[in-house]
């Protein structure tokens, strides 16, 4: 993480943005106190509504049958 003063940030903005694009975080300070943070922009994923998988997956009757003993032991940590 890089920390720069406001004056430095004004002079080196292009370079600081390059650092942020490569994944680094930059803190901008005034009088040695953090006042802003530059971080990579992450586009938010669209919200999925309830039932958005309807019709895309299905279960047959075997889903409800008990697991074989060997597989059940593996699920239970054995």
Backbone as XML, in Angstrom:
<?xml version="1.0"?>
<chain id="A" units="angstrom">
  <residue number="1" name="UNK">
    <atom name="N" x="0.845" y="-1.171" z="0.000"/>
    <atom name="CA" x="0.000" y="0.000" z="0.000"/>
    <atom name="C" x="0.892" y="1.237" z="0.000"/>
  </residue>
  <residue number="2" name="UNK">
    <atom name="N" x="0.532" y="2.172" z="-0.861"/>
    <atom name="CA" x="1.272" y="3.424" z="-0.987"/>
    <atom name="C" x="0.509" y="4.531" z="-0.276"/>
  </residue>
  <residue number="3" name="UNK">
    <atom name="N" x="1.237" y="5.435" z="0.355"/>
    <atom name="CA" x="0.627" y="6.578" z="1.017"/>
    <atom name="C" x="1.285" y="7.835" z="0.465"/>
  </residue>
  <residue number="4" name="UNK">
    <atom name="N" x="0.465" y="8.801" z="-0.002"/>
    <atom name="CA" x="0.995" y="10.037" z="-0.565"/>
    <atom name="C" x="0.203" y="11.220" z="-0.027"/>
  </residue>
  <residue number="5" name="UNK">
    <atom name="N" x="0.844" y="12.388" z="-0.060"/>
    <atom name="CA" x="0.138" y="13.607" z="0.334"/>
    <atom name="C" x="-0.753" y="14.060" z="-0.822"/>
  </residue>
  <residue number="6" name="UNK">
    <atom name="N" x="-1.641" y="14.989" z="-0.533"/>
    <atom name="CA" x="-2.518" y="15.519" z="-1.580"/>
    <atom name="C" x="-1.694" y="16.161" z="-2.691"/>
  </residue>
  <residue number="7" name="UNK">
    <atom name="N" x="-0.648" y="16.921" z="-2.314"/>
    <atom name="CA" x="0.205" y="17.554" z="-3.323"/>
    <atom name="C" x="0.867" y="16.518" z="-4.223"/>
  </residue>
  <residue number="8" name="UNK">
    <atom name="N" x="1.403" y="15.450" z="-3.615"/>
    <atom name="CA" x="2.020" y="14.380" z="-4.400"/>
    <atom name="C" x="0.993" y="13.728" z="-5.322"/>
  </residue>
  <residue number="9" name="UNK">
    <atom name="N" x="-0.207" y="13.502" z="-4.808"/>
    <atom name="CA" x="-1.254" y="12.858" z="-5.600"/>
    <atom name="C" x="-1.609" y="13.706" z="-6.814"/>
  </residue>
  <residue number="10" name="UNK">
    <atom name="N" x="-1.663" y="15.028" z="-6.639"/>
    <atom name="CA" x="-1.957" y="15.914" z="-7.768"/>
    <atom name="C" x="-0.882" y="15.815" z="-8.841"/>
  </residue>
  <residue number="11" name="UNK">
    <atom name="N" x="0.360" y="15.725" z="-8.422"/>
    <atom name="CA" x="1.474" y="15.679" z="-9.375"/>
    <atom name="C" x="1.621" y="14.315" z="-10.043"/>
  </residue>
  <residue number="12" name="UNK">
    <atom name="N" x="1.272" y="13.243" z="-9.339"/>
    <atom name="CA" x="1.544" y="11.885" z="-9.825"/>
    <atom name="C" x="0.275" y="11.078" z="-10.083"/>
  </residue>
  <residue number="13" name="UNK">
    <atom name="N" x="-0.841" y="11.724" z="-10.344"/>
    <atom name="CA" x="-2.115" y="11.012" z="-10.452"/>
    <atom name="C" x="-2.072" y="9.875" z="-11.475"/>
  </residue>
  <residue number="14" name="UNK">
    <atom name="N" x="-1.507" y="10.122" z="-12.645"/>
    <atom name="CA" x="-1.451" y="9.072" z="-13.672"/>
    <atom name="C" x="-0.690" y="7.845" z="-13.175"/>
  </residue>
  <residue number="15" name="UNK">
    <atom name="N" x="0.444" y="8.065" z="-12.525"/>
    <atom name="CA" x="1.234" y="6.952" z="-11.997"/>
    <atom name="C" x="0.490" y="6.224" z="-10.873"/>
  </residue>
  <residue number="16" name="UNK">
    <atom name="N" x="-0.188" y="6.990" z="-10.031"/>
    <atom name="CA" x="-0.945" y="6.365" z="-8.942"/>
    <atom name="C" x="-2.083" y="5.511" z="-9.496"/>
  </residue>
  <residue number="17" name="UNK">
    <atom name="N" x="-2.728" y="5.999" z="-10.532"/>
    <atom name="CA" x="-3.802" y="5.219" z="-11.145"/>
    <atom name="C" x="-3.245" y="3.932" z="-11.749"/>
  </residue>
  <residue number="18" name="UNK">
    <atom name="N" x="-2.059" y="3.981" z="-12.330"/>
    <atom name="CA" x="-1.423" y="2.761" z="-12.850"/>
    <atom name="C" x="-1.197" y="1.760" z="-11.716"/>
  </residue>
  <residue number="19" name="UNK">
    <atom name="N" x="-0.761" y="2.253" z="-10.573"/>
    <atom name="CA" x="-0.554" y="1.367" z="-9.419"/>
    <atom name="C" x="-1.877" y="0.735" z="-8.994"/>
  </residue>
  <residue number="20" name="UNK">
    <atom name="N" x="-2.927" y="1.532" z="-8.956"/>
    <atom name="CA" x="-4.239" y="1.029" z="-8.556"/>
    <atom name="C" x="-4.732" y="-0.013" z="-9.562"/>
  </residue>
  <residue number="21" name="UNK">
    <atom name="N" x="-4.516" y="0.245" z="-10.843"/>
    <atom name="CA" x="-4.932" y="-0.709" z="-11.880"/>
    <atom name="C" x="-4.217" y="-2.048" z="-11.730"/>
  </residue>
  <residue number="22" name="UNK">
    <atom name="N" x="-3.020" y="-2.026" z="-11.175"/>
    <atom name="CA" x="-2.292" y="-3.282" z="-10.973"/>
    <atom name="C" x="-2.658" y="-3.947" z="-9.651"/>
  </residue>
  <residue number="23" name="UNK">
    <atom name="N" x="-3.648" y="-3.361" z="-8.929"/>
    <atom name="CA" x="-4.152" y="-4.012" z="-7.726"/>
    <atom name="C" x="-3.724" y="-3.389" z="-6.422"/>
  </residue>
  <residue number="24" name="UNK">
    <atom name="N" x="-2.893" y="-2.371" z="-6.484"/>
    <atom name="CA" x="-2.412" y="-1.742" z="-5.252"/>
    <atom name="C" x="-3.418" y="-0.712" z="-4.739"/>
  </residue>
  <residue number="25" name="UNK">
    <atom name="N" x="-3.410" y="-0.490" z="-3.459"/>
    <atom name="CA" x="-4.244" y="0.524" z="-2.830"/>
    <atom name="C" x="-3.373" y="1.737" z="-2.528"/>
  </residue>
  <residue number="26" name="UNK">
    <atom name="N" x="-3.922" y="2.945" z="-2.758"/>
    <atom name="CA" x="-3.181" y="4.175" z="-2.492"/>
    <atom name="C" x="-3.984" y="5.013" z="-1.496"/>
  </residue>
  <residue number="27" name="UNK">
    <atom name="N" x="-3.318" y="5.438" z="-0.431"/>
    <atom name="CA" x="-3.935" y="6.292" z="0.581"/>
    <atom name="C" x="-3.431" y="7.710" z="0.368"/>
  </residue>
  <residue number="28" name="UNK">
    <atom name="N" x="-4.353" y="8.656" z="0.348"/>
    <atom name="CA" x="-3.990" y="10.066" z="0.213"/>
    <atom name="C" x="-4.154" y="10.713" z="1.583"/>
  </residue>
  <residue number="29" name="UNK">
    <atom name="N" x="-3.115" y="11.462" z="1.984"/>
    <atom name="CA" x="-3.111" y="12.037" z="3.335"/>
    <atom name="C" x="-3.052" y="13.564" z="3.307"/>
  </residue>
  <residue number="30" name="UNK">
    <atom name="N" x="-3.529" y="14.155" z="4.393"/>
    <atom name="CA" x="-3.384" y="15.588" z="4.641"/>
    <atom name="C" x="-2.922" y="15.695" z="6.088"/>
  </residue>
  <residue number="31" name="UNK">
    <atom name="N" x="-1.817" y="16.395" z="6.302"/>
    <atom name="CA" x="-1.237" y="16.535" z="7.647"/>
    <atom name="C" x="-1.044" y="15.169" z="8.310"/>
  </residue>
  <residue number="32" name="UNK">
    <atom name="N" x="-0.557" y="14.219" z="7.549"/>
    <atom name="CA" x="-0.247" y="12.861" z="8.020"/>
    <atom name="C" x="-1.482" y="12.054" z="8.426"/>
  </residue>
  <residue number="33" name="UNK">
    <atom name="N" x="-2.677" y="12.501" z="8.032"/>
    <atom name="CA" x="-3.905" y="11.781" z="8.356"/>
    <atom name="C" x="-4.568" y="11.322" z="7.050"/>
  </residue>
  <residue number="34" name="UNK">
    <atom name="N" x="-4.978" y="10.076" z="6.974"/>
    <atom name="CA" x="-5.629" y="9.588" z="5.752"/>
    <atom name="C" x="-6.943" y="10.333" z="5.498"/>
  </residue>
  <residue number="35" name="UNK">
    <atom name="N" x="-7.136" y="10.769" z="4.254"/>
    <atom name="CA" x="-8.379" y="11.449" z="3.896"/>
    <atom name="C" x="-9.085" y="10.791" z="2.717"/>
  </residue>
  <residue number="36" name="UNK">
    <atom name="N" x="-8.369" y="9.974" z="1.939"/>
    <atom name="CA" x="-8.979" y="9.314" z="0.786"/>
    <atom name="C" x="-8.211" y="8.034" z="0.473"/>
  </residue>
  <residue number="37" name="UNK">
    <atom name="N" x="-8.912" y="7.159" z="-0.239"/>
    <atom name="CA" x="-8.301" y="5.874" z="-0.611"/>
    <atom name="C" x="-8.612" y="5.619" z="-2.072"/>
  </residue>
  <residue number="38" name="UNK">
    <atom name="N" x="-7.585" y="5.316" z="-2.868"/>
    <atom name="CA" x="-7.772" y="4.931" z="-4.261"/>
    <atom name="C" x="-7.700" y="3.409" z="-4.339"/>
  </residue>
  <residue number="39" name="UNK">
    <atom name="N" x="-8.745" y="2.813" z="-4.868"/>
    <atom name="CA" x="-8.795" y="1.355" z="-5.011"/>
    <atom name="C" x="-9.294" y="1.026" z="-6.414"/>
  </residue>
  <residue number="40" name="UNK">
    <atom name="N" x="-9.012" y="-0.178" z="-6.924"/>
    <atom name="CA" x="-9.507" y="-0.538" z="-8.248"/>
    <atom name="C" x="-11.032" y="-0.523" z="-8.282"/>
  </residue>
  <residue number="41" name="UNK">
    <atom name="N" x="-11.578" y="-0.073" z="-9.396"/>
    <atom name="CA" x="-13.020" y="-0.076" z="-9.587"/>
    <atom name="C" x="-13.451" y="-1.488" z="-9.929"/>
  </residue>
  <residue number="42" name="UNK">
    <atom name="N" x="-14.413" y="-2.002" z="-9.189"/>
    <atom name="CA" x="-14.938" y="-3.342" z="-9.434"/>
    <atom name="C" x="-16.400" y="-3.189" z="-9.803"/>
  </residue>
  <residue number="43" name="UNK">
    <atom name="N" x="-16.721" y="-3.586" z="-11.030"/>
    <atom name="CA" x="-18.105" y="-3.466" z="-11.458"/>
    <atom name="C" x="-18.943" y="-4.496" z="-10.716"/>
  </residue>
  <residue number="44" name="UNK">
    <atom name="N" x="-20.035" y="-4.037" z="-10.137"/>
    <atom name="CA" x="-20.881" y="-4.924" z="-9.350"/>
    <atom name="C" x="-21.634" y="-5.882" z="-10.255"/>
  </residue>
  <residue number="45" name="UNK">
    <atom name="N" x="-21.768" y="-7.116" z="-9.789"/>
    <atom name="CA" x="-22.530" y="-8.102" z="-10.528"/>
    <atom name="C" x="-24.017" y="-7.822" z="-10.352"/>
  </residue>
  <residue number="46" name="UNK">
    <atom name="N" x="-24.802" y="-8.129" z="-11.370"/>
    <atom name="CA" x="-26.245" y="-7.904" z="-11.216"/>
    <atom name="C" x="-26.812" y="-8.804" z="-10.121"/>
  </residue>
  <residue number="47" name="UNK">
    <atom name="N" x="-27.794" y="-8.292" z="-9.402"/>
    <atom name="CA" x="-28.444" y="-9.055" z="-8.343"/>
    <atom name="C" x="-29.263" y="-10.174" z="-8.966"/>
  </residue>
  <residue number="48" name="UNK">
    <atom name="N" x="-29.171" y="-11.349" z="-8.351"/>
    <atom name="CA" x="-29.978" y="-12.476" z="-8.818"/>
    <atom name="C" x="-31.228" y="-12.551" z="-7.976"/>
  </residue>
  <residue number="49" name="UNK">
    <atom name="N" x="-32.335" y="-12.634" z="-8.630"/>
    <atom name="CA" x="-33.598" y="-12.717" z="-7.919"/>
    <atom name="C" x="-33.934" y="-14.146" z="-7.531"/>
  </residue>
  <residue number="50" name="UNK">
    <atom name="N" x="-34.845" y="-14.272" z="-6.575"/>
    <atom name="CA" x="-35.292" y="-15.580" z="-6.136"/>
    <atom name="C" x="-35.916" y="-16.307" z="-7.320"/>
  </residue>
  <residue number="51" name="UNK">
    <atom name="N" x="-35.538" y="-17.556" z="-7.506"/>
    <atom name="CA" x="-36.100" y="-18.358" z="-8.592"/>
    <atom name="C" x="-35.381" y="-18.182" z="-9.919"/>
  </residue>
  <residue number="52" name="UNK">
    <atom name="N" x="-34.229" y="-17.543" z="-9.911"/>
    <atom name="CA" x="-33.535" y="-17.284" z="-11.176"/>
    <atom name="C" x="-33.002" y="-18.566" z="-11.825"/>
  </residue>
  <residue number="53" name="UNK">
    <atom name="N" x="-32.916" y="-19.652" z="-11.080"/>
    <atom name="CA" x="-32.464" y="-20.934" z="-11.644"/>
    <atom name="C" x="-33.637" y="-21.833" z="-12.036"/>
  </residue>
  <residue number="54" name="UNK">
    <atom name="N" x="-34.858" y="-21.356" z="-11.876"/>
    <atom name="CA" x="-36.030" y="-22.162" z="-12.194"/>
    <atom name="C" x="-35.947" y="-22.639" z="-13.648"/>
  </residue>
  <residue number="55" name="UNK">
    <atom name="N" x="-36.121" y="-23.946" z="-13.810"/>
    <atom name="CA" x="-36.095" y="-24.531" z="-15.148"/>
    <atom name="C" x="-34.708" y="-24.850" z="-15.668"/>
  </residue>
  <residue number="56" name="UNK">
    <atom name="N" x="-33.661" y="-24.496" z="-14.921"/>
    <atom name="CA" x="-32.286" y="-24.733" z="-15.376"/>
    <atom name="C" x="-31.645" y="-25.925" z="-14.684"/>
  </residue>
  <residue number="57" name="UNK">
    <atom name="N" x="-32.278" y="-26.440" z="-13.656"/>
    <atom name="CA" x="-31.755" y="-27.595" z="-12.927"/>
    <atom name="C" x="-32.929" y="-28.476" z="-12.533"/>
  </residue>
  <residue number="58" name="UNK">
    <atom name="N" x="-32.652" y="-29.750" z="-12.416"/>
    <atom name="CA" x="-33.720" y="-30.656" z="-11.994"/>
    <atom name="C" x="-33.133" y="-31.789" z="-11.155"/>
  </residue>
  <residue number="59" name="UNK">
    <atom name="N" x="-33.987" y="-32.407" z="-10.366"/>
    <atom name="CA" x="-33.595" y="-33.524" z="-9.515"/>
    <atom name="C" x="-34.471" y="-34.715" z="-9.875"/>
  </residue>
  <residue number="60" name="UNK">
    <atom name="N" x="-33.872" y="-35.879" z="-9.915"/>
    <atom name="CA" x="-34.703" y="-37.064" z="-10.097"/>
    <atom name="C" x="-34.938" y="-37.710" z="-8.734"/>
  </residue>
  <residue number="61" name="UNK">
    <atom name="N" x="-35.692" y="-38.768" z="-8.698"/>
    <atom name="CA" x="-36.064" y="-39.397" z="-7.424"/>
    <atom name="C" x="-34.865" y="-39.909" z="-6.633"/>
  </residue>
  <residue number="62" name="UNK">
    <atom name="N" x="-33.772" y="-40.245" z="-7.315"/>
    <atom name="CA" x="-32.600" y="-40.776" z="-6.604"/>
    <atom name="C" x="-31.994" y="-39.732" z="-5.652"/>
  </residue>
  <residue number="63" name="UNK">
    <atom name="N" x="-32.261" y="-38.458" z="-5.870"/>
    <atom name="CA" x="-31.755" y="-37.411" z="-4.993"/>
    <atom name="C" x="-32.211" y="-37.629" z="-3.553"/>
  </residue>
  <residue number="64" name="UNK">
    <atom name="N" x="-33.423" y="-38.139" z="-3.387"/>
    <atom name="CA" x="-34.011" y="-38.291" z="-2.063"/>
    <atom name="C" x="-33.653" y="-39.616" z="-1.393"/>
  </residue>
  <residue number="65" name="UNK">
    <atom name="N" x="-32.969" y="-40.502" z="-2.102"/>
    <atom name="CA" x="-32.589" y="-41.796" z="-1.520"/>
    <atom name="C" x="-31.409" y="-41.603" z="-0.558"/>
  </residue>
  <residue number="66" name="UNK">
    <atom name="N" x="-31.328" y="-42.429" z="0.469"/>
    <atom name="CA" x="-30.198" y="-42.317" z="1.407"/>
    <atom name="C" x="-28.867" y="-42.534" z="0.690"/>
  </residue>
  <residue number="67" name="UNK">
    <atom name="N" x="-27.825" y="-41.884" z="1.201"/>
    <atom name="CA" x="-26.496" y="-42.061" z="0.618"/>
    <atom name="C" x="-25.960" y="-43.445" z="0.949"/>
  </residue>
  <residue number="68" name="UNK">
    <atom name="N" x="-25.145" y="-44.005" z="0.054"/>
    <atom name="CA" x="-24.462" y="-45.251" z="0.387"/>
    <atom name="C" x="-23.569" y="-45.046" z="1.613"/>
  </residue>
  <residue number="69" name="UNK">
    <atom name="N" x="-23.377" y="-46.091" z="2.408"/>
    <atom name="CA" x="-22.597" y="-45.982" z="3.651"/>
    <atom name="C" x="-21.224" y="-45.377" z="3.431"/>
  </residue>
  <residue number="70" name="UNK">
    <atom name="N" x="-20.524" y="-45.791" z="2.369"/>
    <atom name="CA" x="-19.173" y="-45.278" z="2.129"/>
    <atom name="C" x="-19.191" y="-43.767" z="1.911"/>
  </residue>
  <residue number="71" name="UNK">
    <atom name="N" x="-20.136" y="-43.278" z="1.116"/>
    <atom name="CA" x="-20.219" y="-41.842" z="0.857"/>
    <atom name="C" x="-20.672" y="-41.087" z="2.099"/>
  </residue>
  <residue number="72" name="UNK">
    <atom name="N" x="-21.589" y="-41.659" z="2.850"/>
    <atom name="CA" x="-22.059" y="-41.023" z="4.080"/>
    <atom name="C" x="-20.914" y="-40.833" z="5.060"/>
  </residue>
  <residue number="73" name="UNK">
    <atom name="N" x="-20.031" y="-41.828" z="5.166"/>
    <atom name="CA" x="-18.871" y="-41.721" z="6.064"/>
    <atom name="C" x="-17.952" y="-40.573" z="5.629"/>
  </residue>
  <residue number="74" name="UNK">
    <atom name="N" x="-17.771" y="-40.421" z="4.313"/>
    <atom name="CA" x="-16.932" y="-39.342" z="3.820"/>
    <atom name="C" x="-17.532" y="-37.968" z="4.176"/>
  </residue>
  <residue number="75" name="UNK">
    <atom name="N" x="-18.855" y="-37.814" z="4.059"/>
    <atom name="CA" x="-19.504" y="-36.554" z="4.413"/>
    <atom name="C" x="-19.397" y="-36.271" z="5.904"/>
  </residue>
  <residue number="76" name="UNK">
    <atom name="N" x="-19.353" y="-37.332" z="6.700"/>
    <atom name="CA" x="-19.292" y="-37.171" z="8.153"/>
    <atom name="C" x="-17.865" y="-37.102" z="8.662"/>
  </residue>
  <residue number="77" name="UNK">
    <atom name="N" x="-16.898" y="-37.007" z="7.749"/>
    <atom name="CA" x="-15.498" y="-36.837" z="8.138"/>
    <atom name="C" x="-14.767" y="-38.137" z="8.417"/>
  </residue>
  <residue number="78" name="UNK">
    <atom name="N" x="-15.298" y="-39.229" z="7.945"/>
    <atom name="CA" x="-14.666" y="-40.517" z="8.245"/>
    <atom name="C" x="-13.959" y="-41.156" z="7.162"/>
  </residue>
</chain>
